[in-house]
Amino acid sequence: MEQNALKELYVDELKDLYNAENQLVKALPKMAKAAASEELRKGFEAHLEQTRGHVGRLARIFERLGESPKGKKCKGMQGLIAEGGEIISENDKSKMRDAGLIAAAQRVEHYEVAGYGCVKAYASLLGDDNAASLLDQTLQEEKETDHKLTQLAGQINVEAANSGDRDHRTGRSKAARA
């Protein structure tokens, strides 16, 4: 692949991530508000601050490249956030909703890990070691967030499973609906 073509792909993928992170800045407060678990709520709030930092790092990379970060809508993140919204709207505030929120958040993290892994590799191939370092920092934070979510899931999923025979959409006993 030519360097110019790789740079175009790199910039395009950075724009996608920039838009994805900005969508998350708007979605994370809603996820935090929807969480029943205090620990999960605090985790979403902490990740919101971290995500704002990710936006800032990407902005610095764009500035060094002399490129605008605007102009691309991340449809993948849009879909992942919409799915998270469905979990919120279809489930009462409960451990079951929290389990669904964790699953949605982990899908987001995996999407971001894939994106940051790719742009970090492109930055390295293009000889932009400064950007590669910034992107690696974000990549490691995304992996750490995924790990924290996995740990929370270990506790919350068990609580959700032990919450009785409940309808996952309403949190009510299935017998009460009959």
N, C-alpha and C positions, 0 to 999 in steps of 0.2 A: 504494500500500500504506500502510495506517495505520502511524503510528510504533509503536504498541503491538504490532502484528503483526510489524513488522520487528524490534523488540527481542526478541520471543519467538523468532523465527527465528535472530537473532544469538546469543542465549544458547544455543539448542539446538545450533547449529553449533560454538560454543566448547566445549560439553560433548563433542561428538563429537571435536574436535581434542585436548582434554585427555585423553580416553581413548586416542586413537590414539597420542599421544606417550608415555603410560605403557606401552602395549603395546610400543612401540619400545624403551623403557628395558630391558625384559625380553628383547627379541629381539636387540638389537645385540651383547651379549656372546657369544651363540651364533654370530652371523655372524662376529664377529672370530675366535673360536676355530676356525671352519671354514675360514678363509682360508689359502691356501698362501702367498700373497704377503705379505711383511712390510709392504710399503707399504699394501696393502689392509687388513690387520689394524689397522695404526696409524690408518688413515682411519676405520674403524668405531669404534675406541676414542675418537678425537677427536670423532666425531659423537655418541657416547654422552654425553659431557660436554656438548656443545652441546644435545642433546635434553633433558637435565636442566634446562638453562637455559630451554628453551622451556616446560617444565612450570611452572617458577617464574614466568615472565612471565604465563602463562595464569592461574595462581593469583592473581597480583596483580590482574589484570583482574577476576576473579570477586569478589575481596574488595571492590574499588571499586564493583562492581555490586550488592553485597549478595546475591550468588547463590552456591549451592553448585556446584562443578564436577562433582559426582558425578551418577550417574543415567542415563548413556547409554553403551551399548556401541557402539564403532565397528566395525561389521561389515565395512566396506571394508578397514580396516587389518588386521582379523583374517584376512581372506582373503588379503591380500597377504603377510602374515607366514607363513601356512600354505604358500603357494606357495614362499616362500623356504626353508622347512623341507624341502619336497620336493626342492629343488635340492641341499640338503645331504645328505639321506638317499639320493638316487639317484646321487650322483657321488662318486668317491674324491677325496681331497684333492689337487687338481691345478689346473693353469691352466684347465682346462675348468670345474671347479667355481667357480673365481674369476670366470670370465667370466659364469657363471650368477648368481653372487651379485651381481655388478655390475648385471646386468639387473634382478634382483629389487629391489635397492636403488634403482635409478633409477625403477622403477614407484612405489615408496614416496615418493620425493622429488616426483615429478610429482603424486601424490595430495595431498601436503601443500601444494605450491605452489598448487594449485587451491583447497584449503580456506582457506589463509591469505589468498589474494587476495580471496576472497569476504568473509571476516569483517572484513578491513581496510576493504573498501568499505562494509560495513554500519556499522562503527564511525564512519567518516567521515560517512555520511548521518545517523547519530544524533547527531552533534556531539561524539563522544567522541574528541577529538584525541589524548589521552594513550594510550588503548588503540590507536588507529590507528597511532601511532608505534611502540609495542611490537610490534604485529602486523607492521608493515612491516619492523622489524628482523629478526624471525623469518623472514619471507618472503624477505628478501635472503640470509639464511644458508642457507635451503633451496635457493635457486637456486645459491648458491656451491657447496654440497655436490654438487648435480647436475652442475655444471661440472667439479668435481674428479673425479667418477666417470667422466665422459666422457673426461677426459684419461687416467685409469688404464685405461679400456677400450681406448683406442687402443694401448696397450702390451700389456696382458694378452690381449686378443682375438687379436692377431697371434701371441703366444706359444702360445696355445691352438690356433690354426689350424696352427701349425708343429710341434705336438707329435706329429704322426704320425697314422696312421689308427687312432684309438682309439675304443672304445665310450664314449660320453659318461656312461654310468651307472657303469662300473667303472674307467675309466681304462686298461683292458687293451687290448692289440692285438686287433683284430677277428679276425685270423688265429689268435691263441692261443685264442679261444673256439670256433673251428670244429672 
